[in-house]
Amino acid sequence: MTFLSSIDVRSWTEVLQVSDDVQLALFRQAAASPSSRDVKAGFRAFSANLLKRGLIDMGEYVSIFGGTALVCLGSGSHGRFHNMCTGHDAGELAAIYSRAKYGGVDDIRYLARSLVDYLCAELDDPCSQWTSLFQDAKACGDCVVMMTTGWRNVPSTANVLYDLVVEAINLRLAHLALPTIINVKLPRLAPPCEHYASLSLEEREQVNLVQDHVIPAENFYRWRGVHVIFGDDVLVTGSTADKVLQESLRNGAKSFRALYPVAIDPRVALTDATVEERLNSVVITQQLDDTLARLLSAPGYQPILRTLRLVFGEGNREEFAEFLPKVPASVWLDLYKAALGNEFLTQTRCLPSLVLLRSYLTRLGLLDDAGRVVL
């Protein structure tokens, strides 16, 4: 086994050859000081191995690379989810999460309130990591930025969720005379992967290499110290967060933290590529049903990329015309604009439903004969 330093390991797989006590000591040192090198060296897989063997708990696993999750979910018999801390059934939270993934207004707000309540409680604790982050940033003249998953004209649930979180927590930070969070939008130039939630860890890593987020490079960190918070709606394999950490620290970020309302047991997530999609589909399935119609009809609904794929996909083409009157025409117009802005007209599986929707909106007077919005 070759060590570059006491905690800078060339391959965390090699560490599995030493005693459990040494493994734990190295784990805790590395977990306390996130490093971009550890991403490539396989620290997450090593940590999952420790969890599998009962050497660390789920909270310690989540904490690697600066992570925090409010609730950790395990998947038991019949596909039901439970709270790993209490052992209690987590069906209600799973339902909230499922609706939130498709833009459920009240559900996204629920998750946002949970995150804001957590951060406010942390800021009330003078010894917490979050208090230290903002106090240190103030003392050094640094800034704190929030990065979420990359988007391309149409937001994901995580984008909407952390817009609410940043807006609310900035009020608290301002009242405490601490630096407020700068909300950085990561662009996505290539169309996002259609079935990302069902991909294995290896497949996700390949996708992230070529068509995921455009992460700020060295120039972003040149003039001031920058502390990065990465926000996502769920920790599954960690591939997205780990990529942001690796790029951020390598390019000059002073620190990195990741925040999630929900994390999934890696003993499931790293071996069962379907678990995230099962969580997404607890309430909102792939059907055009009354549950989806109510979600889309809620005041304040805004298009979410995942919803576009659901309503315009070829699997629901036969039911699409009958489903149209169940949702307000103004919502359909927003969904139509969002879909075209994300180049869905080039997707053969979505094109027929979009053509039908254009005709429907034209008959209602919301589009003219040339397909332009009537102002």
N, C-alpha and C positions, 0 to 999 in steps of 0.2 A: 504494500500500500504506500502511495506517495502523497505526502502532505506538502502543500505550498507554504502553509503556515499552520498554526494550531487550529485555525477554523476555516482556512481557505483550502478546500478539498478538491482535488482534480476530478474525482468521481465519487459520488456518495454511495454508489453501489459497492465500492471497495470497503467502505466503512462497515458494511454488514458483516465483514469477516472478523471484526474485533469483538470484545466482550460487550454485553448489554450496558454495563456501567459507562464504558467509554463512548458507546453510541449515544447514550443519553446526554453525556457531558458535551459532546460535540454538537448534538442537536440543539441544546439550550443556548450554547454560545452563538451558533449560527442564527437561531430564531431571534435572538436579541439584537442582531446586527444584520439586517437584510442586505444581501449582496447580489449584484447582477450576475456574477460568476456562478452563484449557486443555482440559478435557474437552469443554466446549461448543464451543470454538474449533476442534476437529477435530485435536488433536495426535496422537492415535493413528493416524488415517488418514495424516497427514503422515509420521509415523515409518515406517509400513508402506511408504509410497512411497519413502522413503530406502533402506529395506532392499531393495526391489525393484530399485532402481537400483544396488545394491552400494555405497552410500555409508556404510552402517553394517552391522554384523553382527547376528546373531540375539540375542546376549547384550545388545547395546546396545538393541535393540528391546524386549526383555523388561524391561529396567531402567527404562523410562519409568513414571512414576507409582509409583516405589518398588518395582518388581517384581523378583522373583527366581524362577527356575525351575531345578530340578535337572537336567532333561533336556529338550532341545528336539527335537521330532519333525518330520521331513519326510515327505511322502507321495509315493512314487514309482510306478513301473509296477506294474500288477496290484494297486494299493491297499495295497501293503506299506509299513510305516513304517520309517524309518531314523533313527539318531542324527545330528542335523545337525552336531554337533561332530566326531565321529569318522568319520562316513560308514558306520558299521557297521549291520548289520541290527538292528532293535529289536523283533523279533517276540516275544521273551520278555517284555520290559517291556510291550508292547502287550497280551499275553495276561493279564499280572498286572493291568493297568489295567482290562481288560474284565471280569474276574471281580470286581474290587473295586467296580466301578460297580453291581453287583447284590448287594453285601454279602458277597463272599468274605472270610471271616474272616482267613485267612492272608495274603491279598493286601492287605487294608487294613493289616494289621500290617506287612507288608513296606514299603509306602509310608510308614507312620508312622516306622518305624525309619530309613528313608533321610532323612526330614526332621529327625528328632531328631539323627542323626549329623552332618548338615550344620550344624545350629544349635549343637551342642556344639563342633564344630571352630571355628566362628566365634567363640564365646565364649572359646575358648582363645587367640584371636588378639587382642592388646590394641588393634590398629589397625583391626579390622573394624567395619563399620557396625552390626552387631548389638551388639557390645560397647559402642560409643559410645551406642547407644540406651538400654541399660539403665543404664549409668553416669550418663548425663545425667538420666535419670528419677530415679535415686536422689538425685543432687545437688540436684535441684529439688523433690523431694517429689512427683513426678508418678507416674501409674500407666500401665501398659501393658495394653491390652485386645486380645483376639482376637475377631474377628467372622468368621463363616463364612456360607455361604448360608442364607437364611431357611427356616424349616421350620414345618410345621403338623401337629403331633402325630406325624408320621412323619419320621425323619431321612433326609437324603441321605447319600451316601458321604462328602462333605466334612465333614458334621457329626460323623460317627463318627470319621473320620480325625483331625481336629484335637482332639477330646476326648482321644485317645490322645497326641497330640503335646504338648498343653498339660500334661497330667498328668506326662509324662516330663520335659519340659524344665524344669518348675517345680522339680523336685528339684535339677537342676543349678544353677538360678538361686539357690535357697535356700542351697546349699552355697557359692556365690560371694558371698553376702550382697548379692544384687541383688534388685530388685523382681520378684515373681513375676507371671505373666500372669493377668489376670482373663478368664475365658471368658464372653463375652457372647452370649447366644442371641438371634438376630434372629427375631422372629415373622413369620409370613406369614398374613395374615388371609384373603385370597382363595385358592381352590385354585390350586396351581401349574400352569403351562402344561403340557399333556400331552406335546407334541412339541417341547419347547424345544431339544433337541440338534440338531434338523434345521432350525431357523429361521435365516434370514439375519440379518446384523447389524441391518438396519433393523427387521426383525420383532422381534428381541430387545429393541431399544431401546423399541419401543412396548409390549411386554409389561412391561418393567421400570418403565414409567411408571405402570402402573395396578394391577398385581397381583403385584409381587415383594416385596422385603424392606421391613419397617418399620424404618427406621434411626433410632437415637437423635437427638434434636434438641438445641437449645441448652442446655436444662436439664441434660443429661447431662454437659456440659463446664463447667458453671458454677463448681463448687467446687474442682476440682483440674485440673492439667494432664493431658491424656489423649493418649497416643500409640496409634494404631490399627494393628493388624496384621490384614489381611484374608487368610484362608486359603481356597483353593479347590483342588479336585483337578486342575483343568486350566485353562490360559489358552487360550481359543479366539479369540473376538472382543474380549474384554476389557470387554464392556458391563456385566457385573455388577460387576466390580471397580471400574470407572470410576464407576459410580453411587455405590458406597459411598464412594469417595474424594471425589467431588464433595460429597456430603451431609456427610461427616465434617469435611472442612476448612472448608466453608462455615459449619458450626455451631460451630466452635471447637477442633477437634482440633489438637494441636501438631505432629503429624507423621503420615505414613501410609506403610505398607509393605504389599506384597502378596507372598504366598508360594504356590508351586505345585510339586508334584512333577514335573509335565509341562506343557510348552507346545507348541502346534502352530504351525508355520510360517504366519504371517499371509498370505503370498502364496497359500496354499491356503485357509486358514480364512476369509478375507474374500471369497473368490470362489466357494467350494464349500461350500454349506450342509450337505452330507451328510458332511463329513469327521469331525465329532465322533461322529456316529452310527456311522460305519464303525469308528472306534476303539473305541467302546463294544461293538461286536458282533464283535470279532475272535474271541472264544471263546464268549461267551454270545450266541447269536442269539435270534431271536424264537420259538424252538421250545421246547416242553416235552419236553426230552430228558434223557438220563442225566447229561450234564454239569451241567445246571441242578439235577437231583435231588441230585447229590453236593454241590453248593455249598450248597443249602438244608439239607442233612442234617448239615453240619459242626457240631461242638460250639461253642456260643457264637454261633451265627448269630442276627442280629436283623433284623427287617423293614426293608427299604429301599424308599423310595417307588417307585423305578424297577421294582423286582421286583414290586410289587403290580400295576402296570399290565401287566406281562408275563404273570403267571400268571392274572389275572382278565379279561384283555382278550378281546374277541369273536373275535380271530383264533385263539385256542387253545381255544375253547369245546368243540369236538367231542372233543379229546384230554384234556380236563380230568379227567373221571371216571376214566379209565385211569391218569392220572398221580398221582392222590391217594395210593395206597398206597406210592408210591416215596419219600415224604417223611414223616418222623415226625409223628404226630398233634399233638404239642405245638407243632411249628413251624407247622402249619396253623392251630392256635388263635391263635398270636401274629399270623400274617398276617391272619386273619379280624378280630381285634380292631383291628389297625392300619388295615385297610381301612375298617371302619365308623367308626373315629375320624377318618378323613379324608374321610368322607361319600361313600364309593364306592357306597353303596346308591342314591344319587341319579343315578348314572351308568348309563344304560341299557345301555351296552356291557359293563359289569361285573356288573350285577345277576344275570343267570342263573347265572353261575359261583358267585357268593356264596350264592345260594339253595341250589345243589347242595352247597356246602361246609357250610352250616349243617346241612343234613340229615345229611351225613356225620359231622359232629362230634357231633350229637345221638345218632346210632346208637352212637357210641363212648362216650357218657356224659360228654363234655366240655362239652356245652351241655344245658340242660334244655329242655323243650318250649316255653318262652317265649323261648328264645334267650339266656338268661343263662348266664354261666360257672358251672360247678359247682365250688364251692370245697371 
